[in-house]
């Protein structure tokens, strides 16, 4: 029995169909790449509501800017990276979500990030030095141990003297955990919004409602600004680096710090390869017809250009 030869143009269509089936199966390969393992800590005290410059398209609070920067960092991280969230208030850092793989848990990470706000706070104080110690302790309890990115304005409340900094925890060893302190806010002191437990603004904190620096008549702890010098000194003390959050890409840069990255072998999607090959087959199959249509179109245009209206006989 003689098998009939396929009609012209059939083979490219069959090849395109097979390639599309392969692409639909979602093929992957194992690929080694630099990845991050990080725990991001957001301070959720009331100074987070202080407005900052328009870094995300419109005036926003410090926390809004930090969360927008974290969303952008998630989008840019390669598969195989792990990110978790934590919150700081009073003197404690509490783990909210242990680091998980960013590609497989992208939507869950975004959903958890959207719920980080001032209503979660469990105290009005802001003992940042102790909060950093607790963040390191939280990271040490995780396996594998992540790096720490701690976002804060650096304003201790109640204020502490430079020679009266809290002692390191007994189990704390500087440099064992790597990370960054990230300064949020501007240099100009601004009023701190006073909110109720539901996050509704009820005014601003007054000078007589907060603890001032003892013996300093110029103290205005009811105002909030970025205490950059304190954060830099604290970073040096715990073995961290310091960066300032002054643009939406700030958190992404510190999270992707090559010094903190490690090599991982992670699945890499290569569905685009058979998809591109299928498109090439279809383009090859229909190329003559497209060329024919183009020639016919050019002829019609040429006839229209050569046509002249009849002369009037009147």
C-alpha positions in Angstrom: 0.0 0.0 0.0 1.4 3.3 -1.0 1.3 6.0 1.6 0.4 9.3 0.1 2.9 12.1 0.4 1.9 14.9 2.7 0.4 18.0 1.2 2.8 21.0 0.8 2.9 23.0 3.9 1.7 20.2 6.2 5.0 19.4 7.9 5.6 23.0 9.3 2.1 22.9 10.8 2.7 19.5 12.3 6.0 20.6 13.7 4.4 23.8 15.2 1.6 21.7 16.8 4.1 19.3 18.4 6.3 22.2 19.6 3.2 24.0 21.2 2.4 20.8 23.0 5.9 20.6 24.4 5.7 24.3 25.5 2.4 23.6 27.2 4.0 20.9 29.3 6.2 23.6 30.9 9.7 22.1 30.4 12.4 23.1 32.9 16.1 22.5 33.3 18.2 22.6 36.5 20.3 25.8 36.4 22.9 27.1 38.9 22.4 30.8 39.9 23.1 33.3 42.6 20.2 33.4 45.0 19.3 35.3 48.2 18.2 34.0 51.6 16.8 36.9 53.6 14.5 37.9 56.4 13.1 41.5 55.9 12.0 43.2 59.2 9.6 46.2 59.0 9.2 48.5 61.9 5.5 49.1 62.6 5.6 51.8 65.2 3.6 55.0 64.7 6.5 56.9 63.1 6.0 54.6 60.1 3.0 56.7 59.1 5.1 59.9 58.7 4.9 61.0 55.1 8.0 61.0 52.9 8.8 62.3 49.4 7.0 60.8 46.4 9.2 57.7 45.8 6.4 55.5 44.6 4.5 58.0 42.3 2.7 59.9 45.1 3.3 61.1 48.6 3.3 58.0 50.9 4.1 56.9 54.4 7.5 55.3 55.2 5.9 51.9 55.5 4.2 52.3 52.1 7.5 53.1 50.5 9.2 50.2 52.3 6.5 47.7 51.2 6.5 49.0 47.6 10.3 48.5 47.5 9.9 45.0 48.9 7.3 44.2 46.2 9.7 45.4 43.5 12.5 43.3 45.1 10.3 40.2 45.0 9.6 40.7 41.3 13.3 41.0 40.5 14.7 38.1 42.6 15.6 34.9 40.7 13.9 31.6 41.4 15.6 29.7 44.2 15.8 32.8 46.4 14.0 32.7 49.8 12.3 35.7 51.5 10.5 36.0 54.8 8.8 38.8 56.7 9.1 40.0 60.3 7.7 43.0 62.3 9.3 45.1 64.9 7.6 47.1 67.7 8.4 48.0 71.3 11.6 46.0 71.8 10.8 42.7 70.0 11.0 41.4 66.5 8.4 38.8 65.7 8.6 36.4 62.8 5.6 36.7 60.5 6.5 34.4 57.7 9.6 32.2 57.6 11.6 32.5 54.3 10.0 30.7 51.4 11.0 30.2 47.8 9.9 33.3 45.9 8.7 31.8 42.6 6.6 29.0 44.1 5.1 31.3 46.8 5.1 34.7 45.1 1.4 35.5 45.6 1.5 34.3 49.2 4.5 36.6 49.9 2.6 39.6 48.4 -0.6 38.8 50.3 1.4 38.6 53.6 3.3 41.8 52.8 0.0 43.7 52.2 -1.1 42.9 55.8 1.9 44.3 57.5 0.8 47.6 59.0 0.6 49.6 62.2 -2.5 47.8 63.5 -0.1 44.8 64.2 1.9 46.7 66.8 1.8 45.5 70.4 3.4 48.5 72.0 4.1 52.2 71.5 7.9 52.1 72.3 10.6 51.8 69.7 13.7 50.3 71.2 15.5 49.7 67.9 18.8 48.4 69.2 17.0 45.6 71.1 14.8 45.0 68.0 17.9 44.4 65.9 19.2 42.0 68.5 15.9 40.1 68.5 15.9 40.1 64.6 19.3 38.4 64.7 18.1 35.9 67.3 15.1 35.1 65.1 17.3 34.5 62.1 19.6 32.2 64.1 16.6 30.0 65.0 15.9 29.4 61.3 17.4 26.7 59.1 19.0 27.6 56.8 20.0 30.8 58.5 18.9 33.9 56.4 20.5 37.3 56.2 18.6 40.1 57.8 17.4 43.4 56.3 16.0 45.6 59.0 14.1 48.8 58.0 13.8 51.6 60.5 14.1 55.4 61.0 16.6 54.8 63.8 14.7 56.8 66.4 14.9 55.2 69.8 11.8 55.7 72.0 12.4 56.2 74.8 15.7 57.9 73.8 19.0 56.4 75.0 22.3 58.2 75.6 25.2 57.3 73.4 27.1 55.8 76.4 24.0 53.9 77.6 23.4 51.5 74.7 21.8 48.1 75.6 24.3 45.3 76.1 24.5 42.5 73.5 22.6 39.4 74.3 24.7 36.5 75.7 24.1 34.4 72.6 24.8 37.3 70.2 28.1 37.3 68.3 28.7 40.2 65.9 29.2 39.1 62.3 27.6 35.6 62.7 24.5 36.9 60.9 25.0 39.1 57.9 22.7 41.8 56.8 21.8 45.5 56.4 20.2 48.2 58.4 18.1 50.3 56.0 17.2 53.9 57.0 13.7 55.1 56.1 12.7 58.7 56.2 14.1 62.1 55.7 16.4 64.5 57.6 13.7 67.1 58.4 11.8 66.3 61.7 8.1 65.9 61.1 5.1 65.4 63.5 4.3 61.7 64.3 0.7 60.7 63.6 -1.2 59.5 66.6 -3.4 56.5 65.7 -5.7 54.3 67.6 -5.5 50.5 67.7 -7.5 50.3 64.5 -5.1 52.5 62.6 -7.4 55.6 62.6 -5.5 58.9 62.9 -6.6 60.9 66.0 -4.0 63.7 65.8 -0.3 64.0 66.3 1.9 63.2 69.3 2.6 66.2 71.6 5.8 67.0 73.4 4.2 66.3 76.8 3.1 62.9 75.7 6.5 61.4 74.9 9.7 60.9 76.8 12.2 63.6 76.0 16.0 63.4 76.2 16.8 64.1 79.8 18.6 67.4 80.4 18.3 68.6 76.8 15.9 71.5 76.4 16.1 71.2 72.6 14.7 67.7 72.7 11.7 67.2 70.4 11.0 63.4 70.5 7.5 64.1 69.4 9.0 64.8 65.9 10.5 62.1 63.8 13.4 62.1 61.4 16.0 59.7 60.1 18.7 59.1 62.7 21.3 57.9 60.2 24.3 58.3 62.5 22.7 56.0 65.1 21.8 53.4 62.5 25.3 53.4 61.1 26.9 53.0 64.5 24.4 50.2 65.3 25.2 48.5 62.0 28.9 48.5 62.8 28.3 47.1 66.2 26.4 44.1 65.0 28.4 43.5 61.8 25.9 44.8 59.3 26.1 47.2 56.5 24.0 50.4 56.2 22.0 51.8 53.3 19.4 54.5 52.9 16.0 53.8 51.4 15.8 56.8 49.0 14.3 55.2 45.9 12.0 52.2 45.1 14.8 49.9 44.2 16.6 50.3 47.5 15.6 47.1 49.2 16.2 45.1 46.0 19.8 46.2 45.9 20.6 45.2 49.4 18.7 41.9 49.2 20.7 41.0 46.0 24.0 42.1 47.5 26.5 39.6 45.8 28.4 39.3 49.1 25.3 37.8 50.8 24.3 35.6 47.8 24.9 31.9 47.5 24.7 29.5 44.6 21.7 27.3 44.2 20.5 24.9 41.6 16.9 25.7 40.7 14.4 24.7 38.0 14.4 27.2 35.1 11.5 27.5 32.7 12.5 27.0 29.1 9.0 26.8 27.6 9.9 29.9 25.5 12.3 27.8 23.4 9.7 25.4 21.8 7.2 28.3 21.7 9.7 30.4 19.7 10.4 27.4 17.4 6.6 26.9 16.8 6.2 30.5 15.9 9.1 30.2 13.4 7.4 27.2 11.8 4.2 29.0 11.4 6.0 32.1 9.9 7.7 29.8 7.4 4.5 28.0 6.5 2.5 31.2 5.8 5.4 33.2 4.3 4.5 32.7 0.6 0.8 33.7 1.2 1.9 36.8 3.1 4.2 37.7 0.2 1.4 37.2 -2.3 -0.9 39.4 -0.3 1.8 42.0 -0.1 2.2 42.0 -3.9 -1.5 42.3 -4.5 -1.7 45.2 -2.0 1.1 47.0 -3.8 -0.6 46.6 -7.1 -3.9 48.0 -5.8 -1.9 51.0 -4.3 -0.2 51.5 -7.7 -3.5 51.5 -9.6 -5.0 54.1 -7.2 -2.0 56.4 -7.6 -2.1 56.0 -11.4 -5.9 56.8 -11.5 -6.9 60.4 -12.5 -10.5 61.7 -12.3 -12.3 62.2 -15.6 -12.4 65.7 -17.1 -15.7 67.6 -16.8 -17.5 68.2 -20.1 -19.5 71.2 -18.8 
